[in-house]
Amino acid sequence: MSRRTVAVILLAVGFLGLPANAYIGPGAGFAILGSFMVFFLAIVAAFLAVLIFPVRAVVRMVQVRRQGNHPFVKRVIILGLDGMDPELAERFMAEGKMPNFKRLAEQGCFRRLKTTLPAMSPVAWSTFATGVNPGKHNIFDFLMPDRKTNLPVLSSTRIREPERTLKLGKYVIPLQRPSIQLLRKSQPFWKILGEHWIFSHVLRVPITFPPEKFYGAELSAMCVPDLRGTQGSFTCWRTERSGAKPTGGMELVLSKSDDGFRGFIPGPQNTLSASREELVLPFELKRRADGGWELRLQGHRLPLAEKKYSEWVRLKFKAAPGVKVSGLAKFMLLKAGDAPELYMTPLNLDPENPAMPVSHPGFFSAYLAKLFGPFATLGLAEDTWALNERVLDEDAFLKQAWDFYEEREKLFFHCLSRTRQGALVFVFDHTDRIQHTFFRCLDPSHPLYGSAEAEKYRGAIEEVYLRADELLGRVLARLGRGDALMVMSDHGFKSFRRGLNLNSWLLQQGYLVCQNGSGSAEMFKDVDWSRTRAYALGLSGIYLNLKGREARGIVAPGGEAAALRKEIAQKLTGLKDPDTGETAVLRGYDAYESLHGPYLENAPDVLVGYNTGYRMDWEGTLGSASARIFSDNLKSWSG
């Protein structure tokens, strides 16, 4: 490797978990409205691009001449491996299992960096992109409260339907575009590079939805919704109900027909219709001559094999005459025989014809899809909830995760070959998803460690690191003089053994009060806000019920709020788990002492620094409380 080649590994230590409502999205209606206007807007954009091209070309020539011809490096490659843990990486390097990482560390450098507070992907990657603390970029969690209702909403994106519409019979025609807004503030570094006419490819960096305009190309990732407007909801069909109540998807019943069964695929809400009905696609599941099953929909016949994924299937939902919205899904026959069971992935936006913007320029996703075929666009594409709820088993989940990885690998190496100068930033997130779902296999103290599944998949996480090393080797082989390489992570990984319900703790301490003396609250519906001073939402945040901010606030801003923040933070620090004797919370942080910036009013007032093994429990994430403060984590999501 050339001396001019700069090699850095940035592996930050931290701990992350996704909110229980990974399916809460920014709104489904945009899908239909976006499809309605996309053709017209594409024509206008293309026309304007042709008109202003000569002017842009002249400006660029002038700018390039001002830059000088001798930069220190010509090409910077930032390879993001979401959640790669420095301790595990060091262990595998020492064991000789990651020779390419070891070589890179020796020829460049290996450093552990402090991650963000709180240590979770949307927060850390936003700091990476902008170079500022959360108080300046406005991302503090996956979720934030709607201040009017205190219910959870997505923290990174706000979608609003058009205010001006025209009703024509049963249809409602939008007279303006829907609004879709990225809530992350401050400028990402690739936008600054673009102002100096340095081109960047930026693919799958979290919190880039909707994509921003800059001199470069971008493909969005984390928080891109599915076609229904959720953060990823699966569908499964059975011949009779299982009795389970899926949290992250839907269970539907097949109806008997000649030689098989009938069903329907639920799609997005039709916002072009006055009745706003859900769009659906009917399908049939028919017996083949060989005794197997065949899926028939939209004129296609798709042979299905048990425990095997189909290829991507393009599904088109008709919203109005001439208006169709397109999505992608894969199917798997979970169970064959006389009572078949069918699984469908979340409905991904179609990169060739996305109903919402997933790339900049708008044609970039279509260009990639034309080159390499359909690919997953959902921000959290790996279906962790289907695994949590045992709709998918470990083999099916891993197959899905690695299939998506291979799609992204093709995109990465294509962009690497096309980036001869400038910057390439690409984040792989299979490292995060597989560690989240298989850490129970590594931690002897985890309540699921002794299960047959944990025993069978002890090596699942090691494979992630070994294949990351293989990926790095292929990248190193493509480096030349004047190249700079960074391999980085946003946080590390620890086990999630025990859940702490912060709302239950607040209830016990008297900060949160339920109506009629009730000892529980489901998504805040039983909370007496006239007597509640604090509530918890998301993974690590406690919010004061502040006057002038919350609709039913009672805590006065200023001295009263500051004293309450300090009091809660002090009580949380050193909080013990009575069942294990362990310290569950290392420290409570007053956000106004730990963060700084113009967006602090949107931050949780108190941030929680958990000890290893602890996290907000699944129910508390959404605002529920019960008499039980601590509980075992018995889901596959275990890191």
MIZANU-192214 format. One line per 10 residues: number of its first residue (from 1); their letters; for each residue x, y, z of C-alpha. Coordinates in steps of 0.001 Angstrom, whole numbers, m for minus. Layout:
BEGIN
NUM) a) X/Y/Z; ...
END
This chain:
BEGIN
1) msrrtvavil) 0/0/0; 1272/3475/m875; 2586/5726/1888; 105/8308/678; m2743/5965/1530; m4326/6911/4817; m5969/4068/6759; m8013/4625/9879; m10329/2390/11848; m12783/4249/14046
11) lavgflglpa) m14621/1853/16346; m16738/3651/18943; m17910/1926/22095; m21627/1954/22823; m24878/88/23140; m27985/248/20977; m31456/m1198/20775; m34342/m386/18492; m37693/827/19758; m40421/m1718/20230
21) nayigpgagf) m42487/10/17602; m40033/m489/14778; m43164/m422/12638; m44214/3139/13575; m43702/5207/10466; m43977/8767/9234; m47272/8274/7389; m48595/6017/4663; m50525/8566/2644; m47449/10038/1014
31) ailgsfmvff) m46945/6882/m1058; m50049/7439/m3184; m49658/11209/m3402; m46006/10859/m4352; m46802/8439/m7157; m49520/10761/m8469; m47096/13636/m9006; m43831/11852/m9751; m44212/11700/m13534; m45079/15379/m13919
41) laivaaflav) m42307/16506/m11588; m39747/14284/m13323; m40530/15960/m16657; m40212/19438/m15127; m36925/18555/m13399; m35441/17113/m16577; m36446/20218/m18572; m34910/22576/m16014; m31728/20489/m15827; m31232/20846/m19589
51) lifpvravvr) m31828/24603/m19416; m29315/25324/m16661; m26639/22771/m17629; m24457/25269/m19592; m24468/27714/m16677; m23557/25000/m14156; m20756/23744/m16383; m19155/27197/m16618; m19451/27767/m12857; m17891/24383/m12169
61) mvqvrrqgnh) m14902/25085/m14443; m14231/28327/m12592; m14523/26637/m9183; m12257/23735/m10128; m9529/26090/m11317; m9615/27857/m7939; m9107/24620/m6003; m5557/23950/m7095; m4273/20753/m8654; m2373/19110/m5801
71) pfvkrviilg) m4734/17802/m3089; m3283/15611/m320; m5611/12790/m1349; m7755/12433/m4437; m10221/9840/m3178; m11597/9255/321; m13459/6012/1041; m15410/5742/4294; m16598/2199/4918; m19181/2135/7698
81) ldgmdpelae) m19876/m1115/9544; m22787/m318/11819; m22302/m1642/15336; m18916/m3302/14824; m17566/m3752/18334; m13886/m2969/19087; m13549/m5704/21720; m14808/m8413/19392; m12744/m7032/16509; m9591/m7039/18645
91) rfmaegkmpn) m10302/m10591/19802; m10786/m11944/16297; m7735/m10032/15065; m5626/m11519/17875; m6897/m14995/16962; m5776/m14486/13363; m9334/m14524/12016; m9303/m10965/10644; m5965/m10624/8831; m7057/m7704/6656
101) fkrlaeqgcf) m8150/m5650/9650; m4878/m6474/11373; m2919/m5383/8304; m4893/m2160/8079; m4342/m1441/11790; m594/m1989/11402; m209/93/8250; m2565/2806/9417; m3946/3129/12927; m6592/1606/15185
111) rrlkttlpam) m8372/3886/17650; m11333/3640/19990; m13426/6778/20032; m16120/7900/22411; m19582/7583/20899; m22523/9926/21375; m24845/10414/24319; m27115/8569/23914; m25224/5807/22086; m27563/4769/19307
121) spvawstfat) m27348/4694/15537; m29507/7675/14508; m27741/9905/17015; m24189/8731/16333; m24439/8690/12532; m25945/12186/12591; m22949/13368/14594; m20633/11609/12124; m22325/13355/9201; m22408/16843/10707
131) gvnpgkhnif) m19525/16902/13186; m21709/18336/15954; m23282/17053/19176; m26984/16072/19284; m27960/19464/20675; m26927/20943/17346; m28246/18275/14942; m31600/17612/16695; m31557/13783/16652; m31721/12291/20158
141) dflmpdrktn) m33412/8902/19675; m35407/6892/17167; m38579/8355/18648; m39712/11632/20129; m43029/12672/21694; m45696/14552/19836; m45982/17449/22279; m49757/17683/21785; m50476/14055/22694; m47150/12813/24153
151) lpvlsstrir) m47480/9761/21872; m44401/8526/19975; m43525/9801/16506; m40442/9257/14373; m37667/11648/15375; m35978/12068/11999; m38767/12701/9493; m42010/14641/9315; m44520/13972/6540; m47584/16118/5942
161) epertlklgk) m50311/15639/3377; m51227/18542/1061; m53480/21165/2624; m55068/22121/m700; m57104/19446/m2479; m59952/19234/m4983; m62747/16698/m4538; m64031/15138/m7768; m66666/12546/m7020; m65077/9771/m5006
171) yviplqrpsi) m61552/11101/m5608; m59535/13757/m3786; m56982/15414/m6075; m53967/17105/m4408; m53292/20640/m5623; m49834/20789/m4066; m47074/18386/m3183; m47023/16511/114; m44402/17787/2531; m41614/15468/3607
181) qllrksqpfw) m38996/16976/5887; m35711/15718/7291; m35542/16839/10930; m31794/16397/11289; m30204/19842/11418; m26701/21155/10584; m24880/20461/7329; m23432/17030/6474; m19821/17173/5357; m20628/15891/1861
191) kilgehwifs) m22794/18956/1287; m19857/21165/2231; m17625/19186/m119; m20180/19766/m2847; m20028/23512/m2306; m16369/23187/m3303; m17282/21032/m6319; m16016/17804/m4786; m18357/15002/m5807; m19513/12420/m3241
201) hvlrvpitfp) m21316/9096/m3429; m23243/8663/m149; m25120/5387/199; m27144/3958/3092; m25903/6378/5740; m28565/6479/8490; m30766/9562/8811; m30511/10661/5186; m34231/10308/4431; m35509/12232/2630
211) pekfygaels) m32333/12706/584; m30889/16199/480; m29753/18005/m2642; m25988/18406/m3004; m23244/17933/m5587; m23214/14155/m5492; m25388/11051/m5425; m27166/9655/m2377; m29215/6567/m1506; m31140/6868/1762
221) amcvpdlrgt) m31253/4216/4491; m32412/4107/8117; m35939/5519/8559; m36934/5006/4917; m40468/3608/5412; m42175/763/3633; m45031/1249/1178; m47567/1218/4021; m45765/4080/5723; m44393/1946/8566
231) qgsftcwrte) m40813/1215/9529; m41276/m2354/8314; m44312/m4577/8947; m44387/m8165/7705; m47459/m10171/6679; m48113/m13863/7225; m51080/m15958/6123; m52341/m19141/7762; m55366/m21368/7213; m56520/m20520/10749
241) rsgakptggm) m55464/m18029/13378; m52569/m18981/15614; m53854/m17027/18617; m50784/m14798/18629; m51055/m11023/18344; m48158/m9877/16157; m46494/m6635/17202; m44375/m6032/14117; m46689/m7279/11390; m50035/m8816/10464
251) elvlsksddg) m51463/m12314/10587; m54224/m12945/8026; m56367/m15995/7346; m56491/m17750/3969; m59918/m18740/2655; m60458/m22142/1035; m60968/m22322/m2721; m60849/m24981/m5427; m57391/m26583/m5430; m56048/m24146/m2880
261) frgfipgpqn) m56647/m20934/m989; m57354/m17258/m1558; m56022/m14232/243; m55192/m10566/m190; m52114/m8398/260; m52804/m5216/2268; m51192/m2155/744; m51093/1561/1517; m54063/3709/2386; m55552/5342/m715
271) tlsasreelv) m55311/9064/m38; m56711/9846/m3496; m60003/8356/m2346; m62482/10258/m197; m63080/7093/1830; m59304/6519/2250; m59708/2765/2003; m56753/415/2176; m55577/m775/m1226; m55383/m4552/m1561
281) lpfelkrrad) m54158/m7108/m4077; m55945/m10468/m4287; m53934/m13638/m4785; m54436/m17384/m4997; m52326/m20163/m3542; m52779/m23158/m5837; m51569/m26746/m5814; m49125/m27647/m8572; m49211/m30956/m10397; m46195/m32135/m8385
291) ggwelrlqgh) m48019/m31424/m5109; m46215/m28180/m4347; m47705/m24713/m4070; m47836/m21844/m6554; m48613/m18191/m5846; m50785/m16513/m8474; m51155/m12743/m8481; m51407/m9975/m11061; m51198/m12476/m13903; m48000/m14098/m12646
301) rlplaekkys) m47400/m17629/m11415; m44701/m17961/m8793; m43632/m21476/m7747; m42914/m21636/m4011; m40629/m24035/m2191; m40792/m24572/1554; m38313/m22415/3508; m37035/m20774/294; m37351/m17081/m536; m38773/m16018/m3864
311) ewvrlkfkaa) m37039/m13402/m5940; m38278/m9834/m5565; m41861/m9528/m6820; m43099/m6166/m8083; m46593/m5404/m6768; m48697/m2589/m8235; m51634/m1116/m6344; m54167/896/m8366; m55215/4071/m6557; m57108/5845/m9346
321) pgvkvsglak) m57377/5739/m13144; m53813/5988/m14431; m52306/6073/m10937; m50519/3018/m9583; m48072/2723/m6714; m45355/97/m6943; m43690/m1909/m4195; m41358/m4887/m3858; m41710/m7967/m1680; m40289/m11442/m1282
331) fmllkagdap) m42391/m14447/m343; m41571/m17614/1556; m43665/m20722/2072; m43154/m21237/5794; m45031/m24511/5819; m46188/m26754/2976; m48702/m29578/3252; m52467/m29261/3393; m52417/m26234/5718; m49822/m23944/4126
341) elymtplnld) m48365/m20870/5802; m47045/m17964/3749; m44737/m15077/4728; m44192/m11788/2914; m41458/m9280/3708; m42429/m5678/4357; m43424/m3906/1142; m40267/m2087/70; m40459/1029/m2062; m39587/107/m5636
351) penpampvsh) m36200/1709/m6438; m37138/1886/m10137; m40299/3847/m9371; m40218/4929/m5718; m43412/6353/m4269; m41290/8434/m1902; m37881/9960/m2646; m35121/7508/m1704; m32227/8943/m3694; m30629/12097/m5007
361) pgffsaylak) m30826/12700/m7855; m34223/11051/m8119; m33143/8721/m10917; m30127/7363/m8987; m32075/4523/m7346; m33611/3586/m10708; m30168/3641/m12318; m28828/1219/m9695; m31878/m1032/m10034; m31480/m1167/m13812
371) lfgpfatlgl) m27849/m2206/m13387; m28255/m4766/m10616; m31944/m5570/m10400; m34396/m4848/m7572; m32974/m4290/m4091; m34252/m3564/m591; m34900/117/91; m36484/m150/3553; m34291/1523/6143; m34505/m1438/8539
381) aedtwalner) m34939/m4120/5886; m33841/m7146/7921; m37081/m8415/9443; m36074/m8579/13098; m39687/m8495/14296; m40586/m11586/12282; m37707/m13321/14097; m38730/m11901/17484; m42221/m13307/17011; m40970/m16624/15600
391) vldedaflkq) m42658/m16137/12234; m39154/m16584/10799; m36630/m18957/12312; m32925/m18181/12602; m32004/m19787/9278; m34640/m17790/7396; m33594/m14543/9079; m29894/m15062/8370; m30600/m15956/4753; m32557/m12730/4387
401) awdfyeerek) m29875/m10620/6077; m27071/m12036/3946; m29126/m11682/747; m29589/m7986/1495; m25878/m7674/2280; m24985/m9109/m1119; m27287/m6602/m2826; m25521/m3748/m1050; m22099/m5182/m1757; m22816/m4907/m5501
411) lffhclsrtr) m23868/m1277/m5096; m20766/m505/m3038; m18204/m1927/m5446; m19932/m293/m8396; m19719/3115/m6723; m16136/2401/m5673; m15208/1802/m9302; m17023/4962/m10405; m15498/7180/m7698; m12109/8019/m9182
421) qgalvfvfdh) m11831/11182/m7129; m13934/12742/m4409; m15608/10824/m1586; m17459/7532/m1217; m19382/6979/2023; m21165/3632/2369; m22673/2056/5495; m23354/m1676/5795; m25834/m2413/8575; m26027/m6225/8571
431) tdriqhtffr) m23299/m6042/11222; m25791/m4270/13472; m28863/m6398/12753; m27211/m9797/13186; m25482/m8783/16418; m28764/m7400/17766; m30527/m10694/17156; m27794/m13197/18073; m26017/m11693/21092; m27992/m14152/23255
441) cldpshplyg) m25711/m16789/21726; m22542/m15131/23101; m23528/m14059/26618; m23626/m16916/29177; m25650/m14651/31500; m28440/m14072/28983; m31699/m15882/29889; m31833/m17449/26390; m28185/m18569/26309; m29030/m22167/27176
451) saeaekyrga) m31645/m22587/24441; m31138/m24965/21538; m31161/m22027/19116; m28430/m20201/21014; m26285/m23325/21024; m26755/m23857/17280; m25929/m20273/16301; m22924/m19563/18523; m20896/m18666/15425; m23399/m16314/13757
461) ieevylrade) m21739/m13143/15022; m18228/m14397/14329; m19253/m14953/10705; m20258/m11283/10514; m16739/m10211/11494; m15020/m12712/9223; m17046/m11613/6217; m16356/m7971/7095; m12669/m8858/6941; m13181/m10443/3532
471) llgrvlarlg) m14952/m7278/2361; m12088/m5138/3624; m9567/m7309/1774; m11366/m6668/m1496; m11390/m2929/m790; m7683/m2838/57; m6897/m4575/m3227; m8563/m1696/m5081; m6697/1137/m3359; m4021/3144/m5082
481) rgdalmvmsd) m1822/6158/m4635; m3752/9139/m3332; m6497/7081/m1686; m7585/7502/1935; m9587/4763/3670; m11551/4912/6911; m13329/1880/8355; m15630/2983/11135; m18484/2078/13422; m20996/4225/15249
491) hgfksfrrgl) m21155/2159/18450; m20095/m1155/19895; m22211/m3989/21298; m23201/m5488/24614; m25838/m7974/25711; m29438/m6941/26428; m30401/m9297/29264; m32773/m7260/31412; m35333/m4602/30624; m35914/m1546/32808
501) nlnswllqqg) m39285/147/32425; m38570/3795/33163; m42275/4659/33187; m42872/2029/35866; m40019/3548/37874; m41457/7052/37414; m44846/5705/38518; m43308/4173/41634; m41459/7393/42459; m44579/9537/42018
511) ylvcqngsgs) m43379/11496/38986; m45944/9809/36712; m49521/9478/38002; m52288/7272/36614; m55980/8076/36704; m58171/6583/39424; m55120/5218/41200; m54471/2701/38412; m51122/954/38678; m50576/686/34935
521) aemfkdvdws) m50686/2746/31753; m50747/1604/28132; m49189/4143/25759; m50028/6892/28277; m53810/6469/27827; m54443/6175/31595; m52025/8923/32643; m53317/11858/34685; m51356/14676/33059; m52649/17238/35550
531) rtrayalgls) m50491/15545/38212; m47697/13993/36095; m44325/15733/36183; m42261/13366/34011; m42693/10555/31491; m40385/8280/29484; m40367/7516/25778; m37886/5858/23445; m34786/4042/24595; m33021/6363/26990
541) giylnlkgre) m35004/9513/27553; m37161/10997/30310; m39149/14117/29460; m40548/16675/31858; m44224/17555/31464; m43229/21129/30792; m45560/24114/30653; m45546/25751/27225; m43981/22701/25561; m46290/19802/26403
551) argivapgge) m49964/20543/25761; m50889/19585/29341; m47639/20618/30998; m47476/21443/34704; m43729/21909/35387; m42632/25536/35148; m39616/26240/32917; m36518/27653/34546; m35648/26898/38153; m38390/24342/38801
561) aaalrkeiaq) m37520/22356/35671; m33777/22486/36401; m34291/21239/39960; m36516/18393/38760; m33999/17327/36097; m31263/17203/38708; m33443/15301/41177; m34453/12601/38679; m30898/12206/37355; m29536/11768/40888
571) kltglkdpdt) m32184/9187/41814; m31488/7175/38670; m27737/7106/39201; m26796/3765/40744; m30326/2322/40477; m30213/m1365/41508; m32047/m4326/40026; m33499/m6031/43128; m33749/m9403/41372; m30060/m9619/40465
581) getavlrgyd) m28384/m7124/42784; m26704/m5501/39784; m26521/m1778/39134; m28882/m1154/36220; m28160/2546/35665; m24614/3839/35882; m25629/7464/35634; m28529/9773/34940; m27557/12796/32832; m29126/16235/32906
591) ayeslhgpyl) m29329/16952/29170; m28759/20659/29759; m25414/19883/31393; m24315/17133/28972; m25396/18559/25607; m25400/22004/24086; m26954/23671/21088; m30075/25399/19779; m32228/22229/19722; m31952/21197/23371
601) enapdvlvgy) m35629/21956/23909; m36390/18911/21730; m34082/16604/23685; m35087/14304/26538; m34580/16312/29717; m32823/13411/31443; m30706/10838/29589; m30122/7380/31032; m26708/5708/30982; m27442/1989/31378
611) ntgyrmdweg) m25060/m599/32732; m24039/m3523/30518; m26963/m5927/30132; m29722/m3345/30656; m31956/m1311/28357; m35414/273/28370; m37863/m2625/28165; m40110/m3184/25155; m43307/m1785/26696; m41733/1283/28268
621) tlgsasarif) m40320/2367/24913; m43838/3226/23766; m45029/4850/26964; m46497/1898/28843; m46058/1295/32562; m46830/m1553/34939; m46178/m2606/38508; m43037/m4464/37403; m39935/m2304/36877; m37398/m4974/35830
631) sdnlkswsg) m37914/m8035/33610; m35952/m10583/31586; m35536/m9927/27876; m36816/m13102/26202; m36817/m11904/22607; m34327/m12805/19905; m33342/m9114/19804; m30780/m9509/22543; m27981/m7024/21939
END
